[in-house]
């Protein structure tokens, strides 16, 4: 999961609330946006391109797939 938070500040100065106020005031407002995004994972980590794996890494993945897949108990090969 990748999370990005962006906060913006809006500021307005020189606001007079009433005719008898003692000078200009300012108004500050914050707006926060949070974005969450799923990042696809590989057995070698997040953001790894499967096409950049070496032959030995691909062989390890293939062996894991054969042993961990449902119905993939290959104890006897004839």
N, C-alpha and C positions, 0 to 999 in steps of 0.2 A: 504494500500500500504506500503510495506516495502522496504526501500532503503538502499543499502550498497555501500560505496565508498572506493576504494582501490587505494592508490597512491604509486608508486614505484619510487625510485630515483636511477639513474644510473650515476656513477661518474668515470671518467677516468682522471688520473693525469699523468704528465710527457710528455705532448704533446708539440712538438716544431712546431710552425707554419711556420717559415722560418729560413734559416741558420743564419741569423743575429739577431734573437730574443734574448731578454735579460734573458732568462731562461725558464724553463718548465712552462707550463700553465696547467690548468685543464678544463675539459668539464663536465657540469652537465646537465642531461636531466631528466625530470619528465614524467611519464606515469600514467594517471589516468583512472580508469575503474569504471563506475557507473552501478550497477545492480538494477533493480526494479522488485519486485515480489508482486503479489496480494496475500493477506492473507485472507483466508475464514473467514467470520464473522458469529457470532450467535447473537441472541437477547441479550445474556449475555456478549458479548464482543468478542475480537479477540483471537483465539487460545484456545477456550473453547471446550472440547470434549463433544459432545452431550450425550455420554453414561455415563458420570459422573454426569449428572443432577439428582436432587432429584425428587421424585414423584410429589411434589407440583409444581416444576418448569416445569415439563413435562405437568402437568394439565393446567398450565397457557398458555403454548405454544399451546396446543390443543384448548383451549377456544379462543385464539386470531386467530388461523387458521380458526375456524368455523365462527367467526364474521367478519373477514376481507377478506375471500375468495370470489371470484366472484360467485354470485348466492347463497351465503351462508347466506342469511337473514333468520334466524331461529326464527322468531318472535312468531310463533304459533307451538307448538309441541303437537300433538294429540296422 
